[in-house]
Amino acid sequence: GPPQTLTILPAPAIGSIAPTGVPAGSPATTLTVDGANFNSGHVVYFDGSSISTNFVSPTRLVATIPQAALATARNVPVYVDDFSSEFATTTVAKRKAAAGVRTASNTAIFAVTMQLNSVTPNTVQAGSPSTSINVAAFGGFESGRQILFNGTPLTTTINSATSATATIPN
């Protein structure tokens, strides 16, 4: 047959994402990804899973982060896969294997932050003896998290995914 031509497209590159984060428990969120070398076959991945993506231009993709992916506080990698439409006819497994070569130029970090619900007690008189406080938050207290008081880490006890206790020294 006739000779075939192979065209290698430049890899996508993320320049910025907006927003760069939301509080845990937020509703589904629209994520705008600006960069370079995007095409209609590119998909945004959020924490390793593809999310609904619309190609706007070679420099912009708009994707929707589902609410369920925003339930827990953490830093989430966001990247754009670099497979082309050549893979559209292959199996899903092969397509996934060819997708998502992550490099510094096509990866960004999205912060899902804890959402403070309450601090009890919410006031303490200056000069008071050491006071135990309970902090309730949505988004996932987990082992290793600490409560800060005026920027100083307090010894923190994690009671549950939504509650922690610490003592403010006198």
DSSP file with accessible surface (Angstrom, degrees, kcal/mol):
  #  RESIDUE AA STRUCTURE BP1 BP2  ACC     N-H-->O    O-->H-N    N-H-->O    O-->H-N    TCO  KAPPA ALPHA  PHI   PSI    X-CA   Y-CA   Z-CA
    1    1 A G              0   0  120      0, 0.0     3,-0.1     0, 0.0     0, 0.0   0.000 360.0 360.0 360.0 177.7    0.0    0.0    0.0
    2    2 A P        -     0   0  110      0, 0.0     0, 0.0     0, 0.0     0, 0.0  -0.298 360.0 -88.2 -67.4 154.7    0.9    3.6    0.0
    3    3 A P        -     0   0  127      0, 0.0     2,-0.4     0, 0.0     0, 0.0  -0.320  43.8-134.8 -62.3 146.5    3.4    4.9    2.6
    4    4 A Q        -     0   0  187     -3,-0.1     2,-0.5     2,-0.0     0, 0.0  -0.836   8.0-138.3-106.2 147.7    1.7    6.0    5.8
    5    5 A T        -     0   0  131     -2,-0.4     2,-0.6     2,-0.0     0, 0.0  -0.878   8.3-154.6-106.8 132.3    2.5    9.2    7.6
    6    6 A L        -     0   0  130     -2,-0.5     2,-0.5     2,-0.0    -2,-0.0  -0.929   8.5-164.3-105.8 123.6    2.8    9.3   11.4
    7    7 A T        -     0   0   90     -2,-0.6     2,-0.7     2,-0.0    -2,-0.0  -0.944   5.7-154.6-109.3 124.0    2.1   12.7   13.0
    8    8 A I        -     0   0  145     -2,-0.5     3,-0.0     3,-0.0    -2,-0.0  -0.887  12.6-149.5 -99.7 117.6    3.2   13.2   16.6
    9    9 A L        -     0   0   90     -2,-0.7    75,-0.0    73,-0.1    -2,-0.0  -0.614  25.5-102.2 -84.1 145.1    1.2   15.8   18.3
   10   10 A P        -     0   0   81      0, 0.0    -1,-0.1     0, 0.0     3,-0.1  -0.346  44.2-102.9 -64.1 146.9    2.7   17.9   21.1
   11   11 A A        -     0   0   49      1,-0.1    71,-0.1    -3,-0.0    27,-0.1  -0.366  40.2-100.5 -68.4 148.4    1.8   16.8   24.6
   12   12 A P        -     0   0    1      0, 0.0     2,-0.4     0, 0.0    25,-0.2  -0.360  35.9-158.3 -66.9 151.1   -0.8   18.9   26.4
   13   13 A A  E     -A   36   0A  27     23,-2.2    23,-2.3    93,-0.1     2,-0.5  -0.995   9.3-140.6-134.9 127.1    0.5   21.3   29.0
   14   14 A I  E     +A   35   0A  24     91,-2.5    21,-0.3    -2,-0.4    93,-0.2  -0.771  20.5 174.8 -86.4 126.7   -1.5   22.8   31.9
   15   15 A G  E     -     0   0A  66     19,-3.1     2,-0.3    -2,-0.5    20,-0.2   0.817  66.6 -20.2 -94.4 -41.6   -0.8   26.5   32.5
   16   16 A S  E     -A   34   0A  63     18,-2.2    18,-2.6    92,-0.0    -1,-0.4  -0.987  52.0-143.9-160.9 160.6   -3.4   27.0   35.2
   17   17 A I  E     -A   33   0A  14     -2,-0.3    16,-0.2    16,-0.2    92,-0.1  -0.954  24.6-123.8-127.7 150.0   -6.6   25.7   36.7
   18   18 A A  E    S+A   32   0A  50     14,-2.0    14,-3.1    -2,-0.3     2,-0.2  -0.975  91.3  24.2-144.7 129.2   -9.5   27.7   38.2
   19   19 A P  S    S-     0   0   50      0, 0.0    -1,-0.2     0, 0.0     3,-0.1   0.686  73.5-158.4 -72.1 169.7  -10.6   27.4   40.8
   20   20 A T  S    S-     0   0  100      1,-0.2    91,-2.5    -2,-0.2     2,-0.3   0.465  71.1 -15.5 -92.5  -1.5   -7.5   26.0   42.5
   21   21 A G  E     -d  111   0B  25     89,-0.3    -1,-0.2    54,-0.1    91,-0.2  -0.946  54.2-154.1 175.5 165.5   -9.6   24.5   45.3
   22   22 A V  E     -d  112   0B  19     89,-1.6    91,-2.2    -2,-0.3     2,-0.1  -0.958  38.3 -87.4-146.8 161.4  -12.9   24.3   47.1
   23   23 A P  E >   -d  113   0B  56      0, 0.0     3,-1.4     0, 0.0    91,-0.2  -0.443  55.1 -94.1 -69.2 146.8  -14.1   23.4   50.7
   24   24 A A  T 3  S+     0   0    0     89,-4.2    47,-0.2   114,-0.3   114,-0.1  -0.286 112.7  35.7 -55.4 144.7  -14.9   19.7   51.3
   25   25 A G  T 3  S+     0   0   28     45,-3.0    -1,-0.2     1,-0.3    46,-0.2   0.459  83.8 147.1  86.9   2.2  -18.5   19.0   50.8
   26   26 A S    <   -     0   0   18     -3,-1.4    -1,-0.3    44,-0.5    44,-0.2  -0.273  51.9-105.6 -66.2 156.5  -18.9   21.5   47.9
   27   27 A P        -     0   0   87      0, 0.0    -1,-0.1     0, 0.0    38,-0.1  -0.204  63.0 -54.5 -70.6 173.3  -21.4   20.7   45.2
   28   28 A A        -     0   0   57      1,-0.1     2,-0.4    36,-0.1    39,-0.0  -0.192  68.1-149.4 -47.4 139.6  -20.2   19.6   41.7
   29   29 A T  E     - B   0  65A  21     36,-2.0    36,-3.3    -3,-0.1     2,-0.4  -0.965  11.8-128.0-127.4 136.3  -17.7   22.2   40.5
   30   30 A T  E     - B   0  64A  84     -2,-0.4     2,-0.5    34,-0.2    34,-0.2  -0.687  25.9-160.1 -80.7 128.8  -16.8   23.5   37.1
   31   31 A L  E     - B   0  63A   0     32,-3.4    32,-2.9    -2,-0.4     2,-0.5  -0.953   3.4-156.3-114.4 122.1  -13.0   23.3   36.6
   32   32 A T  E     -AB  18  62A  33    -14,-3.1   -14,-2.0    -2,-0.5     2,-0.6  -0.880   7.4-164.7 -98.5 125.4  -11.4   25.5   33.8
   33   33 A V  E     -AB  17  61A   0     28,-3.2    28,-2.6    -2,-0.5     2,-0.4  -0.960   5.5-171.5-113.2 114.8   -8.1   24.2   32.6
   34   34 A D  E     +AB  16  60A  42    -18,-2.6   -19,-3.1    -2,-0.6   -18,-2.2  -0.866  33.6  96.8-105.4 142.5   -6.0   26.6   30.6
   35   35 A G  E     -A   14   0A  20     24,-2.1     2,-0.3    -2,-0.4   -21,-0.2  -0.825  62.1 -66.4-179.9-136.3   -2.8   25.6   28.8
   36   36 A A  E    S+A   13   0A  36    -23,-2.3   -23,-2.2    -2,-0.2    23,-0.2  -0.957  89.9  27.4-147.6 156.7   -1.6   24.5   25.4
   37   37 A N  S    S+     0   0   70     -2,-0.3     2,-0.2   -25,-0.2    22,-0.2   0.727  71.7 155.1  66.3  28.8   -1.9   21.7   22.9
   38   38 A F        -     0   0    8     20,-2.5     2,-0.3   -25,-0.1    -1,-0.2  -0.581  16.4-179.8 -82.6 149.3   -5.4   20.6   23.8
   39   39 A N    >   -     0   0   39     -2,-0.2     3,-2.0    20,-0.0    18,-0.1  -0.884  46.0 -90.7-139.2 176.4   -7.6   18.8   21.3
   40   40 A S  T 3  S+     0   0   98      1,-0.3    15,-0.2    -2,-0.3    44,-0.0   0.640 120.9  59.6 -67.0 -12.1  -11.1   17.3   21.3
   41   41 A G  T 3  S+     0   0   13     42,-0.1    -1,-0.3     2,-0.0    42,-0.2   0.520  81.9 107.5 -91.3  -4.6   -9.8   13.9   22.4
   42   42 A H    <   -     0   0   11     -3,-2.0     2,-0.4    40,-0.1    40,-0.1  -0.488  49.5-165.9 -80.3 145.8   -8.3   15.2   25.6
   43   43 A V        -     0   0   31     -2,-0.2    38,-2.3    38,-0.1     2,-0.4  -0.977  18.5-126.7-130.1 141.1   -9.8   14.4   29.0
   44   44 A V  E     -E   80   0B   0      7,-0.5     7,-2.4    -2,-0.4     2,-0.4  -0.720  22.0-153.5 -86.2 134.9   -9.2   15.9   32.4
   45   45 A Y  E     -EF  79  50B  25     34,-3.5    34,-1.9    -2,-0.4     2,-0.5  -0.931   6.4-165.7-109.9 134.6   -8.4   13.4   35.1
   46   46 A F  E >  S-EF  78  49B   6      3,-3.0     3,-1.7    -2,-0.4    32,-0.2  -0.982  77.4 -17.7-122.5 114.3   -9.2   14.3   38.8
   47   47 A D  T 3  S-     0   0   79     30,-2.6    -1,-0.1    -2,-0.5    31,-0.1   0.871 130.7 -50.6  56.6  37.7   -7.5   12.0   41.4
   48   48 A G  T 3  S+     0   0   40     29,-0.4     2,-0.4     1,-0.2    -1,-0.3   0.370 119.0 102.2  87.3  -5.5   -6.8    9.4   38.7
   49   49 A S  E <  S-F   46   0B  77     -3,-1.7    -3,-3.0     0, 0.0    -1,-0.2  -0.919  74.1-115.6-114.9 139.5  -10.3    9.2   37.3
   50   50 A S  E     -F   45   0B  68     -2,-0.4     2,-0.3    -5,-0.2    -5,-0.2  -0.399  32.4-160.8 -67.9 143.2  -11.6   10.8   34.1
   51   51 A I        -     0   0   15     -7,-2.4    -7,-0.5    -2,-0.1    14,-0.1  -0.898  37.4 -75.1-123.6 157.5  -14.2   13.5   34.6
   52   52 A S        -     0   0   81     12,-0.5    12,-2.1    -2,-0.3     2,-0.4  -0.293  60.2-172.5 -53.2 122.7  -16.7   15.0   32.1
   53   53 A T  E     -C   63   0A  30     10,-0.2     2,-0.5   -11,-0.0    10,-0.2  -0.976  18.8-161.3-130.3 135.7  -14.6   17.3   29.9
   54   54 A N  E     -C   62   0A  99      8,-3.3     8,-2.6    -2,-0.4     2,-0.5  -0.972  19.3-135.0-115.2 129.0  -15.6   19.8   27.2
   55   55 A F  E     +C   61   0A  84     -2,-0.5     6,-0.2     6,-0.2   -15,-0.1  -0.710  30.3 167.4 -79.3 122.9  -13.0   20.9   24.6
   56   56 A V  E     -     0   0A  84      4,-2.1     5,-0.2    -2,-0.5    -1,-0.2   0.795  62.9 -32.1-101.4 -46.0  -13.3   24.7   24.3
   57   57 A S  E >  S-C   60   0A  32      3,-2.1     3,-1.6   -18,-0.1    -1,-0.5  -0.954  70.9 -81.8-162.5 173.0  -10.1   25.6   22.3
   58   58 A P  T 3  S+     0   0   79      0, 0.0   -20,-2.5     0, 0.0     3,-0.1   0.657 132.4  40.6 -62.1  -9.7   -6.5   24.4   21.9
   59   59 A T  T 3  S+     0   0   80      1,-0.2   -24,-2.1   -22,-0.2     2,-0.4   0.344 114.1  54.0-117.5   4.4   -5.8   26.4   25.1
   60   60 A R  E <   +BC  34  57A  99     -3,-1.6    -4,-2.1   -26,-0.2    -3,-2.1  -0.971  46.2 175.8-148.7 133.1   -8.9   25.6   27.2
   61   61 A L  E     -BC  33  55A   0    -28,-2.6   -28,-3.2    -2,-0.4     2,-0.4  -0.956  15.4-155.7-123.0 146.1  -10.8   22.6   28.6
   62   62 A V  E     +BC  32  54A  33     -8,-2.6    -8,-3.3    -2,-0.3     2,-0.3  -0.994  19.4 175.3-124.1 126.6  -13.8   22.8   30.9
   63   63 A A  E     -BC  31  53A   0    -32,-2.9   -32,-3.4    -2,-0.4     2,-0.5  -0.840  26.9-127.1-128.3 163.2  -14.5   19.9   33.1
   64   64 A T  E     -B   30   0A  57    -12,-2.1   -12,-0.5    -2,-0.3   -34,-0.2  -0.962  13.0-151.9-116.3 120.7  -17.0   19.0   35.9
   65   65 A I  E     -B   29   0A   0    -36,-3.3   -36,-2.0    -2,-0.5     5,-0.1  -0.801  27.6-125.2 -86.8 119.5  -15.7   17.7   39.2
   66   66 A P    >   -     0   0   61      0, 0.0     3,-1.2     0, 0.0     4,-0.4  -0.325  14.5-118.7 -66.8 150.4  -18.5   15.5   40.7
   67   67 A Q  G >  S+     0   0  117      1,-0.3     3,-2.2     2,-0.2   -42,-0.2   0.880 111.9  61.3 -54.9 -41.3  -19.7   16.2   44.2
   68   68 A A  G >  S+     0   0   89      1,-0.3     3,-1.0     2,-0.2    -1,-0.3   0.814  98.4  57.6 -60.0 -28.6  -18.7   12.8   45.5
   69   69 A A  G <  S+     0   0   25     -3,-1.2    -1,-0.3     1,-0.2     3,-0.2   0.572 103.3  55.4 -77.7  -7.1  -15.0   13.6   44.6
   70   70 A L  G <  S+     0   0    0     -3,-2.2   -45,-3.0    -4,-0.4   -44,-0.5   0.158  77.0  98.7-110.1  17.6  -15.1   16.7   46.8
   71   71 A A  S <  S+     0   0   43     -3,-1.0     2,-0.4   -47,-0.2    -1,-0.1   0.805  77.9  50.2 -77.4 -29.0  -16.2   15.0   50.0
   72   72 A T  S    S-     0   0   64     -3,-0.2    68,-0.2    -4,-0.2     2,-0.2  -0.924  84.3-114.9-121.6 136.8  -12.8   14.6   51.7
   73   73 A A        +     0   0    2     66,-4.5     2,-0.3    -2,-0.4    40,-0.2  -0.444  61.8 113.5 -67.6 130.2  -10.1   17.2   52.3
   74   74 A R  E     - G   0 112B  70     38,-2.0    38,-2.9    -2,-0.2     2,-0.5  -0.928  69.0 -90.3-179.4 166.3   -6.9   16.5   50.4
   75   75 A N  E     - G   0 111B 118     -2,-0.3    36,-0.2    36,-0.2   -54,-0.1  -0.851  44.9-158.4 -93.0 129.0   -4.7   17.7   47.6
   76   76 A V  E     - G   0 110B   0     34,-3.4    34,-2.9    -2,-0.5     2,-0.2  -0.925  13.0-129.1-116.1 127.0   -5.8   16.2   44.4
   77   77 A P  E     - G   0 109B  34      0, 0.0   -30,-2.6     0, 0.0     2,-0.4  -0.532  23.1-166.5 -71.8 137.3   -3.7   15.7   41.2
   78   78 A V  E     +EG  46 108B   0     30,-3.1    30,-2.9    -2,-0.2     2,-0.3  -0.994  16.5 161.2-121.5 129.8   -5.3   17.1   38.1
   79   79 A Y  E     -EG  45 107B  18    -34,-1.9   -34,-3.5    -2,-0.4     2,-0.5  -0.967  35.1-127.2-145.8 164.9   -3.9   16.2   34.7
   80   80 A V  E     -E   44   0B   0     26,-1.2   -36,-0.2    -2,-0.3   -66,-0.1  -0.942  29.4-128.0-111.5 129.5   -4.8   16.0   31.1
   81   81 A D        -     0   0    0    -38,-2.3   -38,-0.1    -2,-0.5    18,-0.1  -0.359   8.7-146.4 -73.3 161.2   -4.3   12.8   29.2
   82   82 A D        +     0   0   53     16,-0.2     2,-0.2   -40,-0.1   -73,-0.1  -0.022  50.5 126.6-121.3  31.7   -2.4   12.9   26.0
   83   83 A F        -     0   0    5    -42,-0.2     2,-0.2   -40,-0.1    16,-0.1  -0.590  47.9-141.8 -83.1 154.9   -4.0   10.2   23.9
   84   84 A S    >   -     0   0   17     -2,-0.2     3,-2.1   -42,-0.0     4,-0.2  -0.568  32.9 -90.5-107.9 176.7   -5.2   11.2   20.5
   85   85 A S  G >  S+     0   0   92      1,-0.3     3,-1.7    -2,-0.2     4,-0.3   0.677 113.6  82.7 -63.8 -13.0   -8.2   10.2   18.5
   86   86 A E  G >  S+     0   0  116      1,-0.3     3,-0.5     2,-0.1    -1,-0.3   0.818  91.0  50.9 -57.8 -29.3   -6.2    7.4   17.0
   87   87 A F  G X  S+     0   0   69     -3,-2.1     3,-1.7     1,-0.2    -1,-0.3   0.499  81.2  95.8 -87.9  -3.3   -7.0    5.4   20.2
   88   88 A A  G <  S+     0   0   55     -3,-1.7    -1,-0.2     1,-0.3    -2,-0.1   0.787  85.7  47.8 -60.5 -28.0  -10.7    6.0   20.0
   89   89 A T  G <  S+     0   0  134     -3,-0.5    -1,-0.3    -4,-0.3    -2,-0.1   0.492  96.1  90.7 -93.8  -2.0  -11.3    2.7   18.2
   90   90 A T  S <  S-     0   0   51     -3,-1.7    -3,-0.0     1,-0.2     5,-0.0  -0.373  90.5 -79.2 -86.1 172.0   -9.2    0.6   20.7
   91   91 A T     >  -     0   0   79      1,-0.1     4,-2.6    -2,-0.1     5,-0.2  -0.249  39.4-112.7 -67.2 158.8  -10.5   -1.0   23.8
   92   92 A V  H  > S+     0   0  100      1,-0.2     4,-3.0     2,-0.2     5,-0.2   0.914 117.4  53.3 -58.6 -42.6  -11.1    1.0   26.9
   93   93 A A  H  > S+     0   0   74      1,-0.2     4,-2.2     2,-0.2    -1,-0.2   0.927 111.4  44.5 -61.3 -44.7   -8.2   -0.8   28.7
   94   94 A K  H  > S+     0   0  138      2,-0.2     4,-1.8     1,-0.2    -1,-0.2   0.896 112.8  52.5 -66.3 -38.2   -5.8   -0.1   25.9
   95   95 A R  H  X S+     0   0   86     -4,-2.6     4,-0.9     1,-0.2    -2,-0.2   0.935 110.3  47.3 -63.6 -43.3   -7.0    3.5   25.7
   96   96 A K  H >< S+     0   0  137     -4,-3.0     3,-0.6     1,-0.2    -1,-0.2   0.897 109.6  53.9 -64.9 -38.8   -6.4    3.9   29.5
   97   97 A A  H 3< S+     0   0   86     -4,-2.2    -1,-0.2     1,-0.2    -2,-0.2   0.858 111.9  45.0 -63.9 -32.6   -3.0    2.4   29.2
   98   98 A A  H 3< S+     0   0   32     -4,-1.8     3,-0.3    -5,-0.1    -1,-0.2   0.616 106.2  80.5 -84.2 -13.0   -2.1    4.9   26.5
   99   99 A A  S << S+     0   0   14     -4,-0.9     3,-0.1    -3,-0.6   -18,-0.1  -0.424  75.7  30.9 -93.0 164.7   -3.5    7.8   28.4
  100  100 A G        +     0   0   13      1,-0.2     2,-1.0    -2,-0.1    -1,-0.2   0.789  51.2 175.9  69.0  36.2   -2.3   10.0   31.2
  101  101 A V        -     0   0   84     -3,-0.3     2,-0.5   -21,-0.1    -1,-0.2  -0.649  28.4-148.5 -70.6 107.6    1.4   10.2   30.9
  102  102 A R        +     0   0  131     -2,-1.0     2,-0.3    -3,-0.1     5,-0.1  -0.709  28.4 160.4 -91.2 129.2    1.8   12.6   33.7
  103  103 A T    >   -     0   0   64     -2,-0.5     3,-1.3     1,-0.0     4,-0.2  -0.859  55.6 -97.3-132.2 171.0    4.6   15.1   33.7
  104  104 A A  G >  S+     0   0  100     -2,-0.3     3,-0.8     1,-0.3   -90,-0.1   0.846 121.9  57.6 -59.7 -29.9    5.2   18.4   35.5
  105  105 A S  G 3  S+     0   0   65      1,-0.2   -91,-2.5   -92,-0.1    -1,-0.3   0.668 112.9  36.7 -79.7 -15.8    3.9   20.3   32.4
  106  106 A N  G <  S+     0   0    1     -3,-1.3   -26,-1.2   -93,-0.3     2,-0.4   0.117 103.0  83.0-123.0  27.7    0.5   18.5   32.4
  107  107 A T  E <   + G   0  79B  45     -3,-0.8     2,-0.3    -4,-0.2   -28,-0.2  -0.981  45.8 171.9-130.1 140.0   -0.2   18.2   36.1
  108  108 A A  E     - G   0  78B  20    -30,-2.9   -30,-3.1    -2,-0.4     2,-0.5  -0.908  28.7-120.4-135.2 166.1   -1.7   20.6   38.6
  109  109 A I  E     - G   0  77B  96     -2,-0.3     2,-0.5   -32,-0.2   -92,-0.1  -0.941  17.7-163.0-114.8 131.2   -2.8   20.3   42.2
  110  110 A F  E     - G   0  76B   0    -34,-2.9   -34,-3.4    -2,-0.5     2,-0.6  -0.948  15.1-142.1-111.0 127.0   -6.4   21.0   43.3
  111  111 A A  E     -dG  21  75B  28    -91,-2.5   -89,-1.6    -2,-0.5     2,-0.7  -0.824  11.8-167.6 -97.7 118.3   -7.0   21.6   47.1
  112  112 A V  E     -dG  22  74B   4    -38,-2.9   -38,-2.0    -2,-0.6     2,-0.2  -0.935  26.4-160.1 -98.2 111.0  -10.1   20.2   48.7
  113  113 A T  E     -d   23   0B  70    -91,-2.2   -89,-4.2    -2,-0.7     2,-0.1  -0.632  19.5-100.4 -99.1 155.1  -10.0   22.0   52.1
  114  114 A M        -     0   0   49     -2,-0.2     2,-0.6   -91,-0.2    25,-0.2  -0.391  31.5-138.3 -67.7 147.1  -11.6   21.2   55.4
  115  115 A Q  E     -H  138   0C  82     23,-2.7    23,-2.9   -92,-0.1     2,-0.3  -0.937  14.7-135.4-112.6 112.6  -14.7   23.3   56.2
  116  116 A L  E     +H  137   0C 110     -2,-0.6    21,-0.3    21,-0.2     3,-0.1  -0.497  26.2 174.5 -70.2 127.6  -14.9   24.4   59.8
  117  117 A N  E     -     0   0C  98     19,-2.9     2,-0.3     1,-0.4    20,-0.2   0.805  59.4 -19.9 -99.7 -44.4  -18.3   24.0   61.3
  118  118 A S  E     -H  136   0C  50     18,-1.9    18,-2.8     2,-0.0     2,-0.4  -0.990  40.5-149.1-163.0 156.8  -17.8   25.0   64.9
  119  119 A V  E     -H  135   0C  48     -2,-0.3    16,-0.2    16,-0.2    14,-0.0  -0.998  32.1-130.3-129.0 126.1  -15.3   25.5   67.8
  120  120 A T  E    S+H  134   0C  84     14,-2.6    14,-2.7    -2,-0.4     2,-0.1  -0.987  95.3  23.3-126.9 124.5  -16.6   24.8   71.3
  121  121 A P  S    S-     0   0   55      0, 0.0    -1,-0.2     0, 0.0    13,-0.1   0.672  80.8-167.0 -71.0 157.5  -16.1   26.8   73.4
  122  122 A N  S    S+     0   0  133     -2,-0.1     2,-0.3     1,-0.1    -2,-0.1   0.510  70.6  40.5 -94.0  -3.7  -15.7   29.6   70.8
  123  123 A T        -     0   0  112      2,-0.0     2,-0.4    -4,-0.0    -1,-0.1  -0.995  60.7-172.6-139.5 146.9  -14.2   32.1   73.3
  124  124 A V        -     0   0   61     -2,-0.3     2,-0.2    -3,-0.0     3,-0.1  -0.995  29.4-117.5-138.5 131.0  -11.7   31.8   76.1
  125  125 A Q    >   -     0   0  154     -2,-0.4     3,-1.9     1,-0.1    -2,-0.0  -0.464  37.9-105.3 -67.1 133.0  -10.8   34.6   78.5
  126  126 A A  T 3  S+     0   0   96      1,-0.3    -1,-0.1    -2,-0.2    44,-0.1  -0.345 108.7  26.6 -55.7 137.9   -7.2   35.7   78.4
  127  127 A G  T 3  S+     0   0   82      1,-0.3    -1,-0.3    -3,-0.1     3,-0.1   0.455  89.4 142.5  85.9  -1.4   -5.3   34.3   81.4
  128  128 A S    <   -     0   0   31     -3,-1.9    -1,-0.3     1,-0.1     3,-0.1  -0.305  58.7 -98.2 -66.2 157.0   -7.7   31.3   81.7
  129  129 A P        -     0   0   98      0, 0.0    -1,-0.1     0, 0.0    39,-0.1  -0.181  68.3 -55.2 -64.2 171.1   -6.2   27.9   82.8
  130  130 A S        -     0   0   66     -3,-0.1     2,-0.4     1,-0.1    40,-0.1  -0.189  65.2-154.1 -48.1 138.0   -5.6   25.4   80.0
  131  131 A T  E     - I   0 168C  31     37,-2.3    37,-3.3    -3,-0.1     2,-0.4  -0.981   9.6-139.5-127.7 129.4   -8.8   24.9   78.0
  132  132 A S  E     - I   0 167C  69     -2,-0.4     2,-0.3    35,-0.3    35,-0.2  -0.691  24.1-168.4 -83.8 132.9   -9.9   21.9   76.0
  133  133 A I  E     - I   0 166C  12     33,-3.4    33,-2.1    -2,-0.4     2,-0.5  -0.920  13.8-146.4-121.0 151.0  -11.7   22.8   72.8
  134  134 A N  E     -HI 120 165C  53    -14,-2.7   -14,-2.6    -2,-0.3     2,-0.5  -0.973  12.3-161.0-115.1 130.0  -13.6   20.6   70.3
  135  135 A V  E     -HI 119 164C  12     29,-3.2    29,-2.2    -2,-0.5     2,-0.5  -0.954   1.7-164.7-113.9 125.2  -13.4   21.4   66.6
  136  136 A A  E     +HI 118 163C  23    -18,-2.8   -19,-2.9    -2,-0.5   -18,-1.9  -0.935  19.5 163.0-108.8 131.9  -16.1   20.1   64.3
  137  137 A A  E     -H  116   0C   3     25,-1.9     2,-0.4    -2,-0.5     3,-0.4  -0.988  34.0-129.1-146.3 154.1  -15.3   20.2   60.6
  138  138 A F  E    S+H  115   0C  87    -23,-2.9   -23,-2.7    -2,-0.3  -114,-0.3  -0.866  82.4  53.8-101.8 134.9  -16.6   18.7   57.4
  139  139 A G  S    S-     0   0    5     -2,-0.4   -66,-4.5   -25,-0.2    -1,-0.2   0.421 110.4 -57.6 124.2  -3.0  -14.0   17.1   55.1
  140  140 A G        -     0   0   12     21,-0.6     2,-0.3    -3,-0.4    22,-0.2   0.877  32.2-151.0 106.5  84.5  -12.1   14.6   57.1
  141  141 A F        +     0   0   18     20,-3.1     2,-0.3    -4,-0.2    22,-0.1  -0.653  36.0 174.6 -69.2 137.1  -10.0   14.8   60.2
  142  142 A E    >   -     0   0  100     -2,-0.3     3,-2.1    20,-0.1    18,-0.0  -0.941  39.8 -64.3-142.1 164.9   -7.5   12.0   59.8
  143  143 A S  T 3  S+     0   0  118     -2,-0.3     3,-0.1     1,-0.3    14,-0.0  -0.185 119.5  26.8 -51.0 134.7   -4.5   10.8   61.7
  144  144 A G  T 3  S+     0   0   70      1,-0.3    -1,-0.3    12,-0.2     2,-0.1   0.196  85.7 128.1  96.7 -16.2   -1.7   13.3   61.7
  145  145 A R    <   -     0   0   78     -3,-2.1     2,-0.4     1,-0.0    -1,-0.3  -0.470  40.7-161.1 -72.5 147.7   -3.9   16.5   61.4
  146  146 A Q        -     0   0  115     -2,-0.1     2,-0.4    -3,-0.1     9,-0.1  -0.966  17.2-128.5-130.8 148.7   -3.3   19.1   64.0
  147  147 A I        -     0   0   22      7,-0.5     7,-2.9    -2,-0.4     2,-0.4  -0.775  26.8-147.4 -89.6 135.6   -5.3   22.1   65.3
  148  148 A L  E     -K  153   0D 107     -2,-0.4     2,-0.5     5,-0.2    -2,-0.0  -0.868   9.7-164.0-105.0 141.7   -3.3   25.4   65.3
  149  149 A F  E >  S-K  152   0D  88      3,-2.6     3,-2.1    -2,-0.4    -2,-0.0  -0.981  82.7 -20.4-124.7 115.1   -3.8   28.1   67.8
  150  150 A N  T 3  S-     0   0  148     -2,-0.5    -1,-0.1     1,-0.3     0, 0.0   0.880 130.0 -52.4  51.2  38.2   -2.2   31.5   66.7
  151  151 A G  T 3  S+     0   0   59      1,-0.2    -1,-0.3     0, 0.0    -3,-0.0   0.390 114.9 118.1  84.3  -4.5   -0.1   29.4   64.3
  152  152 A T  E <   -K  149   0D  86     -3,-2.1    -3,-2.6     1,-0.0    -1,-0.2  -0.838  67.5-121.2 -99.2 127.0    1.2   27.0   67.0
  153  153 A P  E     -K  148   0D  69      0, 0.0     2,-0.3     0, 0.0    -5,-0.2  -0.420  27.1-152.6 -66.0 134.4    0.3   23.3   66.6
  154  154 A L        -     0   0   10     -7,-2.9    -7,-0.5    -2,-0.1     2,-0.4  -0.795  31.1 -95.0-101.9 151.8   -1.6   21.9   69.6
  155  155 A T        -     0   0  127     -2,-0.3    12,-0.8    12,-0.3     2,-0.4  -0.539  55.4-160.4 -63.3 122.3   -1.6   18.3   70.7
  156  156 A T  E     -J  166   0C  26     -2,-0.4     2,-0.5    10,-0.2    10,-0.2  -0.928  20.0-157.7-120.6 134.2   -4.6   17.1   68.9
  157  157 A T  E     -J  165   0C  84      8,-3.3     8,-2.7    -2,-0.4     2,-0.7  -0.953  17.1-141.9-107.5 122.9   -6.8   14.0   69.4
  158  158 A I  E     +J  164   0C  52     -2,-0.5     6,-0.2     6,-0.2     3,-0.1  -0.760  22.1 177.0 -84.8 115.7   -8.8   12.9   66.4
  159  159 A N  E     -     0   0C  82      4,-1.9     2,-0.3    -2,-0.7     5,-0.2   0.812  63.6 -31.0 -87.2 -36.7  -12.2   11.8   67.7
  160  160 A S  E >  S-J  163   0C  53      3,-2.0     3,-0.8   -18,-0.0    -1,-0.3  -0.935  77.8 -74.0-164.4-177.1  -13.8   11.0   64.3
  161  161 A A  T 3  S+     0   0   60     -2,-0.3   -20,-3.1     1,-0.2   -21,-0.6   0.712 133.4  33.6 -65.2 -17.9  -13.7   12.1   60.7
  162  162 A T  T 3  S+     0   0   72    -22,-0.2   -25,-1.9     1,-0.1     2,-0.4   0.349 115.2  57.0-119.8   5.3  -15.6   15.2   61.7
  163  163 A S  E <   +IJ 136 160C  21     -3,-0.8    -3,-2.0   -27,-0.2    -4,-1.9  -0.997  47.7 169.3-146.1 139.7  -14.4   16.0   65.2
  164  164 A A  E     -IJ 135 158C   0    -29,-2.2   -29,-3.2    -2,-0.4     2,-0.4  -0.983  16.8-149.0-143.9 154.6  -11.1   16.7   67.0
  165  165 A T  E     +IJ 134 157C  34     -8,-2.7    -8,-3.3    -2,-0.3     2,-0.3  -0.958  18.7 168.0-125.8 142.2  -10.1   17.9   70.4
  166  166 A A  E     -IJ 133 156C   2    -33,-2.1   -33,-3.4    -2,-0.4     2,-0.5  -0.957  28.9-123.6-145.9 162.6   -7.1   19.9   71.5
  167  167 A T  E     -I  132   0C  73    -12,-0.8   -12,-0.3    -2,-0.3   -35,-0.3  -0.954  12.8-147.5-114.5 126.8   -6.0   21.8   74.6
  168  168 A I  E     -I  131   0C  17    -37,-3.3   -37,-2.3    -2,-0.5   -14,-0.0  -0.801  28.0-128.6 -86.8 120.6   -5.1   25.5   74.5
  169  169 A P              0   0   81      0, 0.0   -41,-0.1     0, 0.0    -1,-0.0  -0.282 360.0 360.0 -68.6 158.7   -2.3   26.0   77.1
  170  170 A N              0   0  146    -43,-0.1   -40,-0.1   -44,-0.1   -44,-0.1  -0.192 360.0 360.0 -73.2 360.0   -2.7   28.8   79.7
